Amino acid sequence: MPTPDAPDDLHGGLESVRVQHGVPAMAAAVVRRCGTAAIGVAGVRTAGQPALVEHDDRFHIGSCTKAMTATVAAVLVEEGRLSWDRIIGAALRDLAPGIHPGYADVTLEKLLRHQGGVPSSPVAASPR
């Protein structure tokens, strides 16, 4: 098992997948409670350019955060630490006073289904 100071290198596996799918670069990490178990990057920063991607380069993940959030929520539900019908106000007790009153009783399931009543476009924050 790798230590947090010496994580396994994922470069080889990433490089083969990167070439197979024709993408300029890939990065991945395996994070466990004890720290980073494995990490790696492969490819170039810009397609057609020679500069290699590095571990500390930033990647745009865009809409992938929706799937990541849903996955983390599902893991927490599976572990019994959260439930699909848990309301925001109960799940975030410390933040409850600052939650918009219209959202306090919305469940995790409704949020993840985009049925929680959150506006689709940004709105100005109300003064407190």
Secondary structure, 3 states (H helix, E strand, C coil): CCECCECEECHHHHHHHHHHHCCCEEEEEEEECCEEEEEEEEEECCCCCCCECCCCCCCCCCCHHHHHHHHHHHHHHHCCCCCCCCEHHHHCHHHHHHCCCCCCCCEHHHHHCCCCCCCCCCCCCCCC
